């Protein structure tokens, strides 16, 4: 199991489009993925509905937790997606 803390930086936060991009990317990997908010709420990183319930806005600190055979690659790809602001300006 590996973890990484990251900050949501895109202006609109984790709305529908970024959540879909995140889930699509997460599902490219075999590892299990959890997303934990600052308040301790946890969501399945491969479930758009779960992610949307976290209500993550710009500036939110989250912890990504991957567990499985490609956990390192999974976290790296998702961190890059978040750091790129999901392609938003």
Secondary structure in CASP SS format (residue, H / E / C, confidence):
PFRMAT SS
TARGET T0000
AUTHOR 0000-0000-0000
METHOD secondary structure of the structure
MODEL  1
X C 1.00
X E 1.00
X E 1.00
X E 1.00
X E 1.00
X E 1.00
X E 1.00
X C 1.00
X C 1.00
X C 1.00
X C 1.00
X C 1.00
X C 1.00
X C 1.00
X C 1.00
X H 1.00
X H 1.00
X H 1.00
X H 1.00
X H 1.00
X H 1.00
X H 1.00
X H 1.00
X H 1.00
X H 1.00
X H 1.00
X C 1.00
X C 1.00
X C 1.00
X C 1.00
X C 1.00
X E 1.00
X E 1.00
X E 1.00
X E 1.00
X E 1.00
X E 1.00
X C 1.00
X C 1.00
X C 1.00
X C 1.00
X E 1.00
X E 1.00
X E 1.00
X C 1.00
X C 1.00
X C 1.00
X H 1.00
X H 1.00
X H 1.00
X H 1.00
X H 1.00
X C 1.00
X C 1.00
X C 1.00
X C 1.00
X C 1.00
X C 1.00
X C 1.00
X C 1.00
X E 1.00
X E 1.00
X E 1.00
X E 1.00
X E 1.00
X E 1.00
X E 1.00
X C 1.00
X C 1.00
X C 1.00
X H 1.00
X H 1.00
X H 1.00
X H 1.00
X H 1.00
X H 1.00
X H 1.00
X H 1.00
X H 1.00
X H 1.00
X H 1.00
X H 1.00
X H 1.00
X C 1.00
X H 1.00
X H 1.00
X H 1.00
X C 1.00
X C 1.00
END
